[in-house]
Amino acid sequence: MIVGYGFMEHGYAKLARGPEDFAGILHALGMPFPELLSWATVLVELLGGLAVFLGAFIPVVSLPMAVVLLVAIVTVHLPNGFSSIKLQSVTMGGAHFGQPGYETDLLYLAGLAALLLGGSGPLALDRIFTQRKSLQ
């Protein structure tokens, strides 16, 4: 459930700022088709995150979600190291942090793997769909 919420939060942030802003970031990273990839990422994060949150279609949504995570690790987070929290300084204005590493993305990948291998739980929509099919 937390993995789904995290994905939805990231997708909503990209949507709220405007997918064209994210497309600019993708262009700066040298990604091909940045406008298309921007919208694809937003949709994967929002719809895939919602599906994981509800425990629905886990095998279907896990692959595109894992691809988004792996691309983020390789293109953005890997040069920043492992740790997701890089406290640089604390001033009167508060704490100042550096760029995050790939730690959180690995946790999300582990969460998706756990859902794939262990199932999405007794209250998940996937379980309800499976039970209905077995009753028919």
N, C-alpha and C positions, 0 to 999 in steps of 0.2 A: 504494500500500500504506500509506503514512504517513497519507493522508487517512482511510482506513478505520480505522486504529488510533486516530487522534485522535477520530473520531466514537464509536467503541466506548468509549473512555476517558471521554468526556463522558456518554454514555448510562449507563455503569456507575456513575459518580459520582452521577447523579440517582437511579438505582435504589437504590443503597446508602444514600443519605440518606433515601430515601422519596419516591416521586412526589408525595405530598401536600405535602411541603415545597416542591417545585418548583411545584406548583399554587398555593401561597400566594404565591410570587414572581410567577407569571403573573397572579394576581388583583390584586396590588399594582400591576402594570404596566397594569392595565385591560383585559387580554385577555378575550374572551368564552370561556365554557366552560373555565375553567382546569383542571378535573380531566381532562376529555377531552383537551385539548391537552397536558397534562403527560404522560399515558400515550402519546399519539401521538408526542410528541417523543422519549421514551425508546425506543420501538420503532423509530422511524426511525433514531435514532442507533445503537442496538445492531444491528438487523438490516441496515440500510443500510450501516453501517460494516463489518460482517462480509462482506456481499456485495462491497463495494469491495475489502476486504482479500484476498478470494479471486479477485477479477476476474470476478465472476458478476453477470449481470443489470444491468450498468452503465447502459444506457439507461433501465431501469425505476426504479432506485433514485436516480438522479441528481436527478430533479425534486423529490421530497419532501425530499431532503437540501439542495438549493439553497434551497428554501422556508424550511427551518429556519434556514439561515445568513442569509438576507435578513431574516427577522423578527428574529433576534438583532441584526443590524447596526442596523436601524431603531429597535428598542425599547430596546436596552441600550447598544450600543457606540458609536454615532454621536456622542452628546454628549461622549464621552471622547476624541474625536480619533482620529487614525490609529494611532499607535504602540501596540503591544501590551504594551510594557514601560515602566512609568512609575516609575522609581526616585525615591522621595521622600526617603529618608534612609537612613543606615547608622549603627547604634548598636552598643553592645556585644552587644545581642541579635540582631544580624544586619541584613540589608537589609529595608527596608519599601517596599512597592510600592503604587501607586495603582490605580485601576480601568483595565482594559485597553481599548484602542481597537479598531477594526475591522480592523486589519492581518491578523491570523490568519484571520479569517473570509474575507477576500478571497483569501488564499492557498489556503484550502480550496476556494473557488469556482473558482479557477484550476486547481487539481488536478482537480476534477470535469470542468471544460471540457476539459482536456488528455486525460482518459480518454475522454470522449465523442468528441472529434475524432480522436485518435490511436490509439485502441484500448487495451485493457488489457494487452497484452503477450503474448509467446509461451507463457508458463506459466499464463496465466489460464484459469479454467474456461470463460469465454465462448468462447475460442479452441478449446478441446477440444470444446465442444458444437457449434460451427460446423463443425469438421473431421469430426465423426461424421455430421452431416447431409449433408455433401457426399460422403461415402463411400457413402451408401446409395442 
